[in-house]
Amino acid sequence: MAVTRILLIQGHPDPDPRRLCHSLAHAYAQGAADAGHEVRQVDVARLDFPLLRTKAEWESETTPPGLQSAQQDIAWAEHLVLFFPLWLGDMPALLKGFLEQVARPGFALGRGEGGLGAKLLKGRSARVVVTMGMPALVYRWYFRAHSVRSLERNILGFVGIAPVHETLVGEVEQLDEAARRRWFSKLRSLGRAAM
């Protein structure tokens, strides 16, 4: 199997390693490293950056110094894996702010024909791993996984990242130790396969 450059983006706003998102990311990283893939990690909760407030800031200001290495890691990666908990039906605001800052013109988007942005991050794939309190099937079928689909289409797809796969982990408060071990095993397998 070919070696894949993998970037794990930990989007849980709480840096406490006991959070399930952190444990899932650790399992993925372990599987990927065991298979010989190169792995880097960005922990959004440990980064210092301002939120964007105007279109002019996004278009013309430079990326904040605290995020320049994250952009370098994204440019390096062939496969990205984003981990985050579902909060109020969407990704946490800190992760959204991070994505707004790093997906800037000149890095993620360029000038294209007809005014549409050229997708500068083509050639990369992604997986989105989301934890939630509700059953994953309810989120997927009743709510139509709206926020994950928005992330896939309006952020990742918009800059050229495809294909994007998802792993939805539901009812996290009810997971017993055996269920947690099954999820960790699944994430290790995904890491080994660089999927």
TIVO-2410 file (N, C-alpha, C; in nm, 3 decimals):
# residues 195
REC num residu      c1      c2      c3 atome chaine
REC   1      M   0.084  -0.118   0.000     N      A
REC   1      M   0.000   0.000   0.000    CA      A
REC   1      M   0.089   0.124   0.000     C      A
REC   2      A   0.048   0.224  -0.078     N      A
REC   2      A   0.123   0.349  -0.086    CA      A
REC   2      A   0.107   0.428   0.043     C      A
REC   3      V   0.212   0.501   0.076     N      A
REC   3      V   0.209   0.588   0.195    CA      A
REC   3      V   0.125   0.711   0.161     C      A
REC   4      T   0.035   0.748   0.252     N      A
REC   4      T  -0.050   0.865   0.235    CA      A
REC   4      T  -0.015   0.968   0.341     C      A
REC   5      R  -0.012   1.095   0.302     N      A
REC   5      R   0.009   1.204   0.398    CA      A
REC   5      R  -0.128   1.245   0.452     C      A
REC   6      I  -0.148   1.226   0.582     N      A
REC   6      I  -0.278   1.245   0.646    CA      A
REC   6      I  -0.269   1.357   0.748     C      A
REC   7      L  -0.364   1.450   0.741     N      A
REC   7      L  -0.376   1.556   0.842    CA      A
REC   7      L  -0.504   1.535   0.920     C      A
REC   8      L  -0.491   1.522   1.051     N      A
REC   8      L  -0.606   1.514   1.140    CA      A
REC   8      L  -0.633   1.654   1.196     C      A
REC   9      I  -0.755   1.702   1.177     N      A
REC   9      I  -0.795   1.832   1.229    CA      A
REC   9      I  -0.894   1.809   1.342     C      A
REC  10      Q  -0.847   1.830   1.465     N      A
REC  10      Q  -0.930   1.810   1.583    CA      A
REC  10      Q  -1.010   1.937   1.606     C      A
REC  11      G  -1.141   1.930   1.583     N      A
REC  11      G  -1.226   2.048   1.592    CA      A
REC  11      G  -1.304   2.060   1.721     C      A
REC  12      H  -1.278   1.972   1.819     N      A
REC  12      H  -1.347   1.987   1.948    CA      A
REC  12      H  -1.290   2.108   2.020     C      A
REC  13      P  -1.374   2.203   2.062     N      A
REC  13      P  -1.322   2.324   2.127    CA      A
REC  13      P  -1.263   2.300   2.265     C      A
REC  14      D  -1.288   2.183   2.323     N      A
REC  14      D  -1.233   2.149   2.454    CA      A
REC  14      D  -1.107   2.064   2.430     C      A
REC  15      P  -0.990   2.112   2.472     N      A
REC  15      P  -0.867   2.036   2.447    CA      A
REC  15      P  -0.847   1.915   2.539     C      A
REC  16      D  -0.941   1.890   2.630     N      A
REC  16      D  -0.929   1.778   2.723    CA      A
REC  16      D  -0.919   1.646   2.645     C      A
REC  17      P  -0.808   1.573   2.660     N      A
REC  17      P  -0.790   1.450   2.583    CA      A
REC  17      P  -0.890   1.340   2.618     C      A
REC  18      R  -0.968   1.358   2.724     N      A
REC  18      R  -1.067   1.256   2.760    CA      A
REC  18      R  -1.194   1.265   2.676     C      A
REC  19      R  -1.207   1.370   2.597     N      A
REC  19      R  -1.324   1.384   2.509    CA      A
REC  19      R  -1.321   1.274   2.404     C      A
REC  20      L  -1.437   1.224   2.367     N      A
REC  20      L  -1.446   1.115   2.271    CA      A
REC  20      L  -1.383   1.152   2.137     C      A
REC  21      C  -1.401   1.274   2.091     N      A
REC  21      C  -1.340   1.315   1.964    CA      A
REC  21      C  -1.188   1.295   1.966     C      A
REC  22      H  -1.125   1.327   2.079     N      A
REC  22      H  -0.981   1.310   2.091    CA      A
REC  22      H  -0.943   1.162   2.089     C      A
REC  23      S  -1.020   1.079   2.156     N      A
REC  23      S  -0.992   0.935   2.158    CA      A
REC  23      S  -1.010   0.874   2.019     C      A
REC  24      L  -1.112   0.919   1.946     N      A
REC  24      L  -1.133   0.869   1.810    CA      A
REC  24      L  -1.018   0.911   1.719     C      A
REC  25      A  -0.973   1.035   1.733     N      A
REC  25      A  -0.860   1.082   1.652    CA      A
REC  25      A  -0.733   1.004   1.686     C      A
REC  26      H  -0.714   0.976   1.813     N      A
REC  26      H  -0.597   0.898   1.855    CA      A
REC  26      H  -0.601   0.758   1.792     C      A
REC  27      A  -0.717   0.695   1.792     N      A
REC  27      A  -0.731   0.562   1.732    CA      A
REC  27      A  -0.701   0.568   1.582     C      A
REC  28      Y  -0.753   0.668   1.513     N      A
REC  28      Y  -0.727   0.683   1.369    CA      A
REC  28      Y  -0.577   0.701   1.345     C      A
REC  29      A  -0.514   0.791   1.422     N      A
REC  29      A  -0.371   0.818   1.407    CA      A
REC  29      A  -0.289   0.692   1.432     C      A
REC  30      Q  -0.329   0.615   1.532     N      A
REC  30      Q  -0.257   0.492   1.564    CA      A
REC  30      Q  -0.264   0.393   1.447     C      A
REC  31      G  -0.383   0.374   1.391     N      A
REC  31      G  -0.398   0.285   1.277    CA      A
REC  31      G  -0.319   0.332   1.157     C      A
REC  32      A  -0.322   0.463   1.130     N      A
REC  32      A  -0.248   0.518   1.016    CA      A
REC  32      A  -0.098   0.501   1.035     C      A
REC  33      A  -0.048   0.531   1.155     N      A
REC  33      A   0.095   0.517   1.181    CA      A
REC  33      A   0.138   0.371   1.172     C      A
REC  34      D   0.056   0.280   1.224     N      A
REC  34      D   0.088   0.137   1.217    CA      A
REC  34      D   0.100   0.089   1.073     C      A
REC  35      A   0.024   0.150   0.983     N      A
REC  35      A   0.028   0.112   0.841    CA      A
REC  35      A   0.138   0.185   0.765     C      A
REC  36      G   0.212   0.274   0.832     N      A
REC  36      G   0.322   0.343   0.768    CA      A
REC  36      G   0.287   0.475   0.704     C      A
REC  37      H   0.164   0.524   0.723     N      A
REC  37      H   0.126   0.654   0.668    CA      A
REC  37      H   0.190   0.766   0.749     C      A
REC  38      E   0.209   0.880   0.685     N      A
REC  38      E   0.260   0.997   0.755    CA      A
REC  38      E   0.141   1.072   0.813     C      A
REC  39      V   0.150   1.110   0.940     N      A
REC  39      V   0.037   1.173   1.008    CA      A
REC  39      V   0.081   1.302   1.076     C      A
REC  40      R   0.006   1.406   1.053     N      A
REC  40      R   0.021   1.531   1.127    CA      A
REC  40      R  -0.114   1.564   1.190     C      A
REC  41      Q  -0.110   1.648   1.295     N      A
REC  41      Q  -0.234   1.682   1.364    CA      A
REC  41      Q  -0.240   1.832   1.393     C      A
REC  42      V  -0.361   1.886   1.381     N      A
REC  42      V  -0.389   2.025   1.419    CA      A
REC  42      V  -0.500   2.019   1.523     C      A
REC  43      D  -0.477   2.078   1.639     N      A
REC  43      D  -0.577   2.084   1.745    CA      A
REC  43      D  -0.629   2.228   1.751     C      A
REC  44      V  -0.746   2.250   1.694     N      A
REC  44      V  -0.801   2.385   1.680    CA      A
REC  44      V  -0.815   2.454   1.816     C      A
REC  45      A  -0.848   2.380   1.921     N      A
REC  45      A  -0.868   2.440   2.053    CA      A
REC  45      A  -0.740   2.501   2.109     C      A
REC  46      R  -0.627   2.460   2.060     N      A
REC  46      R  -0.499   2.511   2.111    CA      A
REC  46      R  -0.441   2.624   2.025     C      A
REC  47      L  -0.514   2.664   1.923     N      A
REC  47      L  -0.466   2.771   1.834    CA      A
REC  47      L  -0.522   2.906   1.878     C      A
REC  48      D  -0.446   3.009   1.851     N      A
REC  48      D  -0.489   3.145   1.885    CA      A
REC  48      D  -0.512   3.220   1.755     C      A
REC  49      F  -0.637   3.257   1.728     N      A
REC  49      F  -0.668   3.331   1.606    CA      A
REC  49      F  -0.797   3.409   1.627     C      A
REC  50      P  -0.809   3.522   1.556     N      A
REC  50      P  -0.932   3.601   1.565    CA      A
REC  50      P  -1.038   3.547   1.470     C      A
REC  51      L  -1.162   3.582   1.494     N      A
REC  51      L  -1.268   3.551   1.399    CA      A
REC  51      L  -1.272   3.658   1.291     C      A
REC  52      L  -1.307   3.617   1.171     N      A
REC  52      L  -1.322   3.714   1.062    CA      A
REC  52      L  -1.452   3.791   1.082     C      A
REC  53      R  -1.449   3.919   1.051     N      A
REC  53      R  -1.568   4.002   1.069    CA      A
REC  53      R  -1.612   4.072   0.941     C      A
REC  54      T  -1.523   4.078   0.841     N      A
REC  54      T  -1.560   4.144   0.716    CA      A
REC  54      T  -1.508   4.065   0.596     C      A
REC  55      K  -1.570   4.088   0.482     N      A
REC  55      K  -1.525   4.027   0.357    CA      A
REC  55      K  -1.384   4.077   0.324     C      A
REC  56      A  -1.357   4.204   0.350     N      A
REC  56      A  -1.225   4.262   0.322    CA      A
REC  56      A  -1.116   4.191   0.402     C      A
REC  57      E  -1.143   4.157   0.528     N      A
REC  57      E  -1.045   4.082   0.608    CA      A
REC  57      E  -1.013   3.949   0.541     C      A
REC  58      W  -1.117   3.879   0.497     N      A
REC  58      W  -1.099   3.747   0.436    CA      A
REC  58      W  -1.023   3.757   0.304     C      A
REC  59      E  -1.056   3.858   0.224     N      A
REC  59      E  -0.996   3.868   0.091    CA      A
REC  59      E  -0.855   3.927   0.091     C      A
REC  60      S  -0.826   4.022   0.179     N      A
REC  60      S  -0.702   4.096   0.163    CA      A
REC  60      S  -0.603   4.088   0.278     C      A
REC  61      E  -0.648   4.050   0.397     N      A
REC  61      E  -0.553   4.041   0.507    CA      A
REC  61      E  -0.479   3.907   0.501     C      A
REC  62      T  -0.362   3.904   0.562     N      A
REC  62      T  -0.286   3.779   0.562    CA      A
REC  62      T  -0.342   3.685   0.668     C      A
REC  63      T  -0.313   3.559   0.649     N      A
REC  63      T  -0.355   3.458   0.746    CA      A
REC  63      T  -0.287   3.488   0.879     C      A
REC  64      P  -0.360   3.482   0.991     N      A
REC  64      P  -0.298   3.508   1.121    CA      A
REC  64      P  -0.178   3.415   1.144     C      A
REC  65      P  -0.074   3.465   1.210     N      A
REC  65      P   0.046   3.383   1.233    CA      A
REC  65      P   0.017   3.248   1.299     C      A
REC  66      G  -0.082   3.244   1.387     N      A
REC  66      G  -0.114   3.119   1.456    CA      A
REC  66      G  -0.175   3.012   1.366     C      A
REC  67      L  -0.211   3.050   1.242     N      A
REC  67      L  -0.274   2.954   1.151    CA      A
REC  67      L  -0.190   2.924   1.028     C      A
REC  68      Q  -0.077   2.990   1.013     N      A
REC  68      Q   0.004   2.967   0.894    CA      A
REC  68      Q   0.058   2.824   0.888     C      A
REC  69      S   0.097   2.768   1.001     N      A
REC  69      S   0.145   2.628   0.999    CA      A
REC  69      S   0.030   2.532   0.968     C      A
REC  70      A  -0.093   2.565   1.010     N      A
REC  70      A  -0.208   2.481   0.976    CA      A
REC  70      A  -0.231   2.483   0.825     C      A
REC  71      Q  -0.217   2.599   0.762     N      A
REC  71      Q  -0.228   2.604   0.617    CA      A
REC  71      Q  -0.118   2.521   0.551     C      A
REC  72      Q   0.003   2.527   0.603     N      A
REC  72      Q   0.112   2.447   0.548    CA      A
REC  72      Q   0.080   2.298   0.560     C      A
REC  73      D   0.021   2.258   0.673     N      A
REC  73      D  -0.016   2.117   0.692    CA      A
REC  73      D  -0.126   2.075   0.594     C      A
REC  74      I  -0.222   2.163   0.569     N      A
REC  74      I  -0.328   2.133   0.472    CA      A
REC  74      I  -0.269   2.118   0.333     C      A
REC  75      A  -0.177   2.208   0.296     N      A
REC  75      A  -0.113   2.199   0.165    CA      A
REC  75      A  -0.033   2.070   0.151     C      A
REC  76      W   0.029   2.024   0.259     N      A
REC  76      W   0.109   1.902   0.261    CA      A
REC  76      W   0.023   1.777   0.247     C      A
REC  77      A  -0.096   1.779   0.304     N      A
REC  77      A  -0.180   1.659   0.317    CA      A
REC  77      A  -0.240   1.614   0.184     C      A
REC  78      E  -0.256   1.482   0.175     N      A
REC  78      E  -0.333   1.422   0.066    CA      A
REC  78      E  -0.473   1.383   0.113     C      A
REC  79      H  -0.488   1.362   0.243     N      A
REC  79      H  -0.615   1.320   0.302    CA      A
REC  79      H  -0.632   1.394   0.434     C      A
REC  80      L  -0.749   1.456   0.453     N      A
REC  80      L  -0.779   1.527   0.577    CA      A
REC  80      L  -0.889   1.453   0.652     C      A
REC  81      V  -0.879   1.451   0.783     N      A
REC  81      V  -0.983   1.392   0.867    CA      A
REC  81      V  -1.020   1.496   0.972     C      A
REC  82      L  -1.146   1.540   0.969     N      A
REC  82      L  -1.195   1.640   1.063    CA      A
REC  82      L  -1.278   1.570   1.170     C      A
REC  83      F  -1.252   1.602   1.295     N      A
REC  83      F  -1.325   1.546   1.409    CA      A
REC  83      F  -1.393   1.661   1.481     C      A
REC  84      F  -1.524   1.645   1.510     N      A
REC  84      F  -1.591   1.746   1.590    CA      A
REC  84      F  -1.722   1.692   1.647     C      A
REC  85      P  -1.768   1.752   1.759     N      A
REC  85      P  -1.899   1.717   1.814    CA      A
REC  85      P  -2.007   1.803   1.748     C      A
REC  86      L  -2.124   1.749   1.735     N      A
REC  86      L  -2.238   1.826   1.683    CA      A
REC  86      L  -2.288   1.914   1.797     C      A
REC  87      W  -2.286   2.045   1.775     N      A
REC  87      W  -2.332   2.141   1.874    CA      A
REC  87      W  -2.441   2.225   1.810     C      A
REC  88      L  -2.558   2.227   1.869     N      A
REC  88      L  -2.672   2.302   1.817    CA      A
REC  88      L  -2.693   2.270   1.669     C      A
REC  89      G  -2.674   2.143   1.634     N      A
REC  89      G  -2.700   2.097   1.498    CA      A
REC  89      G  -2.591   2.124   1.398     C      A
REC  90      D  -2.475   2.172   1.442     N      A
REC  90      D  -2.369   2.209   1.348    CA      A
REC  90      D  -2.232   2.189   1.413     C      A
REC  91      M  -2.128   2.222   1.338     N      A
REC  91      M  -1.994   2.217   1.394    CA      A
REC  91      M  -1.979   2.330   1.496     C      A
REC  92      P  -1.892   2.315   1.596     N      A
REC  92      P  -1.869   2.424   1.690    CA      A
REC  92      P  -1.817   2.549   1.620     C      A
REC  93      A  -1.851   2.665   1.673     N      A
REC  93      A  -1.813   2.793   1.613    CA      A
REC  93      A  -1.662   2.806   1.596     C      A
REC  94      L  -1.584   2.753   1.689     N      A
REC  94      L  -1.439   2.764   1.681    CA      A
REC  94      L  -1.386   2.693   1.555     C      A
REC  95      L  -1.440   2.577   1.525     N      A
REC  95      L  -1.398   2.506   1.404    CA      A
REC  95      L  -1.440   2.583   1.279     C      A
REC  96      K  -1.560   2.638   1.278     N      A
REC  96      K  -1.606   2.716   1.163    CA      A
REC  96      K  -1.516   2.838   1.144     C      A
REC  97      G  -1.481   2.904   1.254     N      A
REC  97      G  -1.390   3.018   1.246    CA      A
REC  97      G  -1.254   2.980   1.192     C      A
REC  98      F  -1.204   2.864   1.233     N      A
REC  98      F  -1.077   2.813   1.181    CA      A
REC  98      F  -1.084   2.791   1.031     C      A
REC  99      L  -1.191   2.725   0.985     N      A
REC  99      L  -1.205   2.697   0.842    CA      A
REC  99      L  -1.218   2.826   0.761     C      A
REC 100      E  -1.290   2.924   0.815     N      A
REC 100      E  -1.301   3.053   0.746    CA      A
REC 100      E  -1.164   3.119   0.732     C      A
REC 101      Q  -1.082   3.109   0.835     N      A
REC 101      Q  -0.950   3.173   0.831    CA      A
REC 101      Q  -0.855   3.102   0.734     C      A
REC 102      V  -0.853   2.970   0.734     N      A
REC 102      V  -0.754   2.900   0.652    CA      A
REC 102      V  -0.796   2.888   0.505     C      A
REC 103      A  -0.925   2.893   0.475     N      A
REC 103      A  -0.973   2.876   0.337    CA      A
REC 103      A  -0.980   3.010   0.266     C      A
REC 104      R  -0.868   3.076   0.258     N      A
REC 104      R  -0.862   3.212   0.201    CA      A
REC 104      R  -0.831   3.211   0.052     C      A
REC 105      P  -0.868   3.320  -0.016     N      A
REC 105      P  -0.827   3.335  -0.155    CA      A
REC 105      P  -0.674   3.330  -0.167     C      A
REC 106      G  -0.627   3.264  -0.270     N      A
REC 106      G  -0.483   3.249  -0.289    CA      A
REC 106      G  -0.430   3.122  -0.228     C      A
REC 107      F  -0.500   3.068  -0.129     N      A
REC 107      F  -0.461   2.940  -0.069    CA      A
REC 107      F  -0.561   2.831  -0.107     C      A
REC 108      A  -0.687   2.852  -0.078     N      A
REC 108      A  -0.790   2.751  -0.106    CA      A
REC 108      A  -0.868   2.782  -0.232     C      A
REC 109      L  -0.878   2.908  -0.265     N      A
REC 109      L  -0.954   2.953  -0.383    CA      A
REC 109      L  -0.870   3.047  -0.467     C      A
REC 110      G  -0.886   3.036  -0.599     N      A
REC 110      G  -0.821   3.127  -0.691    CA      A
REC 110      G  -0.925   3.186  -0.784     C      A
REC 111      R  -0.882   3.273  -0.869     N      A
REC 111      R  -0.973   3.332  -0.967    CA      A
REC 111      R  -0.997   3.232  -1.079     C      A
REC 112      G  -1.123   3.208  -1.108     N      A
REC 112      G  -1.160   3.116  -1.216    CA      A
REC 112      G  -1.239   3.188  -1.322     C      A
REC 113      E  -1.277   3.115  -1.425     N      A
REC 113      E  -1.357   3.173  -1.532    CA      A
REC 113      E  -1.498   3.202  -1.483     C      A
REC 114      G  -1.555   3.309  -1.533     N      A
REC 114      G  -1.692   3.344  -1.497    CA      A
REC 114      G  -1.707   3.392  -1.355     C      A
REC 115      G  -1.597   3.430  -1.289     N      A
REC 115      G  -1.605   3.481  -1.153    CA      A
REC 115      G  -1.607   3.374  -1.045     C      A
REC 116      L  -1.618   3.248  -1.085     N      A
REC 116      L  -1.617   3.141  -0.985    CA      A
REC 116      L  -1.474   3.112  -0.944     C      A
REC 117      G  -1.455   3.082  -0.819     N      A
REC 117      G  -1.321   3.057  -0.768    CA      A
REC 117      G  -1.265   2.924  -0.817     C      A
REC 118      A  -1.137   2.926  -0.855     N      A
REC 118      A  -1.067   2.803  -0.889    CA      A
REC 118      A  -1.043   2.726  -0.759     C      A
REC 119      K  -1.062   2.597  -0.764     N      A
REC 119      K  -1.049   2.512  -0.647    CA      A
REC 119      K  -0.902   2.471  -0.630     C      A
REC 120      L  -0.832   2.538  -0.539     N      A
REC 120      L  -0.688   2.519  -0.525    CA      A
REC 120      L  -0.649   2.400  -0.438     C      A
REC 121      L  -0.744   2.334  -0.374     N      A
REC 121      L  -0.711   2.219  -0.289    CA      A
REC 121      L  -0.754   2.086  -0.353     C      A
REC 122      K  -0.767   2.085  -0.485     N      A
REC 122      K  -0.798   1.961  -0.556    CA      A
REC 122      K  -0.690   1.858  -0.531     C      A
REC 123      G  -0.728   1.732  -0.545     N      A
REC 123      G  -0.632   1.624  -0.527    CA      A
REC 123      G  -0.627   1.573  -0.384     C      A
REC 124      R  -0.712   1.626  -0.298     N      A
REC 124      R  -0.718   1.580  -0.159    CA      A
REC 124      R  -0.854   1.518  -0.134     C      A
REC 125      S  -0.856   1.417  -0.049     N      A
REC 125      S  -0.981   1.357  -0.004    CA      A
REC 125      S  -0.999   1.390   0.143     C      A
REC 126      A  -1.117   1.357   0.197     N      A
REC 126      A  -1.142   1.387   0.338    CA      A
REC 126      A  -1.240   1.288   0.399     C      A
REC 127      R  -1.237   1.282   0.530     N      A
REC 127      R  -1.336   1.211   0.610    CA      A
REC 127      R  -1.377   1.307   0.720     C      A
REC 128      V  -1.506   1.309   0.750     N      A
REC 128      V  -1.561   1.392   0.858    CA      A
REC 128      V  -1.613   1.296   0.964     C      A
REC 129      V  -1.562   1.307   1.086     N      A
REC 129      V  -1.603   1.221   1.198    CA      A
REC 129      V  -1.677   1.311   1.297     C      A
REC 130      V  -1.807   1.283   1.317     N      A
REC 130      V  -1.891   1.368   1.400    CA      A
REC 130      V  -1.952   1.286   1.512     C      A
REC 131      T  -1.940   1.338   1.635     N      A
REC 131      T  -2.005   1.276   1.750    CA      A
REC 131      T  -2.129   1.357   1.784     C      A
REC 132      M  -2.229   1.287   1.841     N      A
REC 132      M  -2.355   1.356   1.874    CA      A
REC 132      M  -2.430   1.282   1.982     C      A
REC 133      G  -2.520   1.353   2.049     N      A
REC 133      G  -2.603   1.292   2.152    CA      A
REC 133      G  -2.719   1.211   2.096     C      A
REC 134      M  -2.773   1.253   1.984     N      A
REC 134      M  -2.887   1.183   1.924    CA      A
REC 134      M  -2.840   1.059   1.849     C      A
REC 135      P  -2.931   0.968   1.818     N      A
REC 135      P  -2.894   0.854   1.735    CA      A
REC 135      P  -2.848   0.901   1.596     C      A
REC 136      A  -2.742   0.844   1.545     N      A
REC 136      A  -2.688   0.884   1.415    CA      A
REC 136      A  -2.790   0.865   1.304     C      A
REC 137      L  -2.872   0.761   1.312     N      A
REC 137      L  -2.973   0.739   1.208    CA      A
REC 137      L  -3.078   0.850   1.206     C      A
REC 138      V  -3.113   0.902   1.323     N      A
REC 138      V  -3.208   1.014   1.329    CA      A
REC 138      V  -3.146   1.136   1.263     C      A
REC 139      Y  -3.019   1.162   1.294     N      A
REC 139      Y  -2.951   1.277   1.234    CA      A
REC 139      Y  -2.941   1.260   1.082     C      A
REC 140      R  -2.905   1.140   1.038     N      A
REC 140      R  -2.886   1.117   0.895    CA      A
REC 140      R  -3.017   1.122   0.818     C      A
REC 141      W  -3.122   1.055   0.869     N      A
REC 141      W  -3.244   1.040   0.791    CA      A
REC 141      W  -3.351   1.146   0.822     C      A
REC 142      Y  -3.369   1.182   0.947     N      A
REC 142      Y  -3.471   1.282   0.979    CA      A
REC 142      Y  -3.418   1.424   0.952     C      A
REC 143      F  -3.297   1.451   1.002     N      A
REC 143      F  -3.238   1.584   0.983    CA      A
REC 143      F  -3.156   1.592   0.854     C      A
REC 144      R  -3.142   1.481   0.785     N      A
REC 144      R  -3.070   1.471   0.658    CA      A
REC 144      R  -2.924   1.514   0.669     C      A
REC 145      A  -2.868   1.499   0.789     N      A
REC 145      A  -2.726   1.532   0.814    CA      A
REC 145      A  -2.691   1.669   0.753     C      A
REC 146      H  -2.782   1.764   0.772     N      A
REC 146      H  -2.773   1.893   0.704    CA      A
REC 146      H  -2.641   1.966   0.723     C      A
REC 147      S  -2.589   1.970   0.845     N      A
REC 147      S  -2.466   2.047   0.866    CA      A
REC 147      S  -2.344   1.975   0.809     C      A
REC 148      V  -2.343   1.842   0.815     N      A
REC 148      V  -2.232   1.768   0.756    CA      A
REC 148      V  -2.235   1.783   0.604     C      A
REC 149      R  -2.354   1.778   0.547     N      A
REC 149      R  -2.366   1.797   0.401    CA      A
REC 149      R  -2.323   1.938   0.361     C      A
REC 150      S  -2.356   2.035   0.444     N      A
REC 150      S  -2.314   2.172   0.416    CA      A
REC 150      S  -2.161   2.183   0.420     C      A
REC 151      L  -2.099   2.124   0.519     N      A
REC 151      L  -1.952   2.122   0.528    CA      A
REC 151      L  -1.893   2.057   0.404     C      A
REC 152      E  -1.948   1.942   0.366     N      A
REC 152      E  -1.895   1.868   0.251    CA      A
REC 152      E  -1.909   1.947   0.121     C      A
REC 153      R  -2.025   2.009   0.101     N      A
REC 153      R  -2.053   2.078  -0.025    CA      A
REC 153      R  -1.998   2.221  -0.025     C      A
REC 154      N  -2.027   2.297   0.080     N      A
REC 154      N  -2.003   2.441   0.079    CA      A
REC 154      N  -1.865   2.484   0.127     C      A
REC 155      I  -1.793   2.394   0.190     N      A
REC 155      I  -1.657   2.429   0.234    CA      A
REC 155      I  -1.557   2.336   0.165     C      A
REC 156      L  -1.562   2.207   0.197     N      A
REC 156      L  -1.463   2.114   0.142    CA      A
REC 156      L  -1.475   2.103  -0.010     C      A
REC 157      G  -1.595   2.079  -0.059     N      A
REC 157      G  -1.614   2.068  -0.203    CA      A
REC 157      G  -1.586   2.198  -0.276     C      A
REC 158      F  -1.617   2.309  -0.214     N      A
REC 158      F  -1.599   2.441  -0.275    CA      A
REC 158      F  -1.453   2.469  -0.305     C      A
REC 159      V  -1.362   2.413  -0.224     N      A
REC 159      V  -1.218   2.435  -0.246    CA      A
REC 159      V  -1.153   2.318  -0.319     C      A
REC 160      G  -1.233   2.216  -0.356     N      A
REC 160      G  -1.182   2.107  -0.439    CA      A
REC 160      G  -1.155   1.977  -0.368     C      A
REC 161      I  -1.183   1.967  -0.238     N      A
REC 161      I  -1.155   1.844  -0.164    CA      A
REC 161      I  -1.266   1.744  -0.191     C      A
REC 162      A  -1.228   1.630  -0.252     N      A
REC 162      A  -1.324   1.525  -0.287    CA      A
REC 162      A  -1.247   1.397  -0.318     C      A
REC 163      P  -1.304   1.283  -0.288     N      A
REC 163      P  -1.434   1.264  -0.225    CA      A
REC 163      P  -1.426   1.290  -0.074     C      A
REC 164      V  -1.543   1.310  -0.015     N      A
REC 164      V  -1.554   1.328   0.129    CA      A
REC 164      V  -1.645   1.219   0.183     C      A
REC 165      H  -1.596   1.145   0.282     N      A
REC 165      H  -1.675   1.041   0.347    CA      A
REC 165      H  -1.705   1.084   0.490     C      A
REC 166      E  -1.803   1.022   0.551     N      A
REC 166      E  -1.841   1.061   0.687    CA      A
REC 166      E  -1.856   0.941   0.778     C      A
REC 167      T  -1.828   0.965   0.904     N      A
REC 167      T  -1.850   0.868   1.010    CA      A
REC 167      T  -1.928   0.941   1.119     C      A
REC 168      L  -2.050   0.896   1.145     N      A
REC 168      L  -2.136   0.959   1.244    CA      A
REC 168      L  -2.147   0.868   1.366     C      A
REC 169      V  -2.109   0.920   1.482     N      A
REC 169      V  -2.111   0.844   1.607    CA      A
REC 169      V  -2.221   0.902   1.694     C      A
REC 170      G  -2.331   0.830   1.707     N      A
REC 170      G  -2.446   0.880   1.781    CA      A
REC 170      G  -2.456   0.827   1.922     C      A
REC 171      E  -2.545   0.891   1.998     N      A
REC 171      E  -2.574   0.852   2.137    CA      A
REC 171      E  -2.448   0.835   2.221     C      A
REC 172      V  -2.359   0.932   2.213     N      A
REC 172      V  -2.229   0.918   2.277    CA      A
REC 172      V  -2.238   0.907   2.429     C      A
REC 173      E  -2.339   0.966   2.490     N      A
REC 173      E  -2.352   0.957   2.636    CA      A
REC 173      E  -2.390   0.816   2.681     C      A
REC 174      Q  -2.447   0.738   2.592     N      A
REC 174      Q  -2.490   0.602   2.626    CA      A
REC 174      Q  -2.388   0.495   2.586     C      A
REC 175      L  -2.278   0.531   2.524     N      A
REC 175      L  -2.181   0.431   2.480    CA      A
REC 175      L  -2.115   0.365   2.600     C      A
REC 176      D  -2.126   0.232   2.607     N      A
REC 176      D  -2.053   0.161   2.711    CA      A
REC 176      D  -1.911   0.133   2.662     C      A
REC 177      E  -1.831   0.072   2.746     N      A
REC 177      E  -1.690   0.049   2.711    CA      A
REC 177      E  -1.675  -0.040   2.589     C      A
REC 178      A  -1.760  -0.139   2.575     N      A
REC 178      A  -1.753  -0.229   2.458    CA      A
REC 178      A  -1.784  -0.152   2.329     C      A
REC 179      A  -1.883  -0.064   2.334     N      A
REC 179      A  -1.918   0.015   2.216    CA      A
REC 179      A  -1.805   0.112   2.181     C      A
REC 180      R  -1.745   0.172   2.282     N      A
REC 180      R  -1.632   0.263   2.257    CA      A
REC 180      R  -1.517   0.187   2.192     C      A
REC 181      R  -1.489   0.068   2.242     N      A
REC 181      R  -1.381  -0.013   2.183    CA      A
REC 181      R  -1.411  -0.047   2.036     C      A
REC 182      R  -1.538  -0.074   2.004     N      A
REC 182      R  -1.574  -0.101   1.864    CA      A
REC 182      R  -1.549   0.021   1.777     C      A
REC 183      W  -1.585   0.138   1.827     N      A
REC 183      W  -1.559   0.260   1.750    CA      A
REC 183      W  -1.409   0.283   1.732     C      A
REC 184      F  -1.331   0.261   1.838     N      A
REC 184      F  -1.187   0.281   1.826    CA      A
REC 184      F  -1.129   0.183   1.724     C      A
REC 185      S  -1.177   0.061   1.724     N      A
REC 185      S  -1.132  -0.039   1.627    CA      A
REC 185      S  -1.166   0.005   1.485     C      A
REC 186      K  -1.287   0.057   1.467     N      A
REC 186      K  -1.328   0.104   1.334    CA      A
REC 186      K  -1.239   0.219   1.287     C      A
REC 187      L  -1.210   0.314   1.377     N      A
REC 187      L  -1.126   0.427   1.339    CA      A
REC 187      L  -0.983   0.383   1.311     C      A
REC 188      R  -0.931   0.287   1.386     N      A
REC 188      R  -0.798   0.234   1.356    CA      A
REC 188      R  -0.795   0.172   1.217     C      A
REC 189      S  -0.901   0.099   1.181     N      A
REC 189      S  -0.910   0.038   1.048    CA      A
REC 189      S  -0.914   0.145   0.940     C      A
REC 190      L  -0.992   0.250   0.962     N      A
REC 190      L  -0.996   0.359   0.865    CA      A
REC 190      L  -0.860   0.426   0.852     C      A
REC 191      G  -0.791   0.441   0.963     N      A
REC 191      G  -0.656   0.500   0.960    CA      A
REC 191      G  -0.558   0.413   0.882     C      A
REC 192      R  -0.563   0.281   0.905     N      A
REC 192      R  -0.475   0.190   0.831    CA      A
REC 192      R  -0.499   0.202   0.681     C      A
REC 193      A  -0.626   0.215   0.642     N      A
REC 193      A  -0.663   0.224   0.500    CA      A
REC 193      A  -0.649   0.366   0.445     C      A
REC 194      A  -0.616   0.463   0.530     N      A
REC 194      A  -0.607   0.605   0.490    CA      A
REC 194      A  -0.738   0.648   0.424     C      A
REC 195      M  -0.849   0.613   0.488     N      A
REC 195      M  -0.981   0.649   0.435    CA      A
REC 195      M  -1.053   0.743   0.530     C      A
***
